[in-house]
Amino acid sequence: PALLRTAPVEARFDTANFAAFAAAGNLEVPTMLNVAVLGGYWGEGTVWNLYFTWPQSHWWFWVAAGGLGLLVLIGIWSAITNNKYQITNGYPKRLEIYLLLVICALSYVTALGVSDTPFTWFNEFLYVHVPLWCGLRDSAKIGGILALVYTIFASFGVEKIVQISNNRFQRSSSAIRYMSFGIFYLSFAILPLLFGFYETGGFAKQLLPVWYPASWYQAKQALDTTPGKILLLPWHGYLSLPFNHQLVASNPMPAFFGASESSRYIFSRSFEVEGVRD
């Protein structure tokens, strides 16, 4: 259906959109490093950042990121040097490893978008000359592919470490061997949990369900019986509300009052980001 639309949404995206929604750094973390550790959401580079606590602000996140990065590097080395990836069923299986590396590099570069990096020119070229590419306005979304490639190579790294450990402890007693494997497997399990810790428990209890105040229900009851057009204020697409712990969130009034583009309610959908208006 997206290909058949007469006015696709990506047709409204221009240079201002690509710049405003490009990957961003996070406080003291530069953009290129932030994207490498699967950060880079464009909102991280705005004042909204200060409303939230980020995993990049904690030392244990960087320990986990370093551990996962080490597993990825070991996995790449193991996959390239392992003889079992040379020839399989008559064709060079190792080419698939190189293809994954190319995908990893392209995913990283394109996830940066038009942020101020050495790859800005390349991404600008893609936005202008590659059909439908401009629909990927929020460039950091491509980091999902980067995460998938990380997972594949990290699994190779785990396999290599277990293999080396098995060979080294082969002559050890069963107790030492089982204890060593237990430590390894526990470490492998803890690393991704630490890396993605904020994705559990409502992002460290920063996102919690709340009730709308009684005054909102009273206002809705009154507006449902009021004729004519109704303007919903304040005129913001994103804002902080006291009953929602002052967290910046999408304006909930359209959803609460049942507003839509075709309804009698008039409301803002503006992002209010660097001159970009919806």
Disulfide bonds with the S-S distance in Angstrom:
none
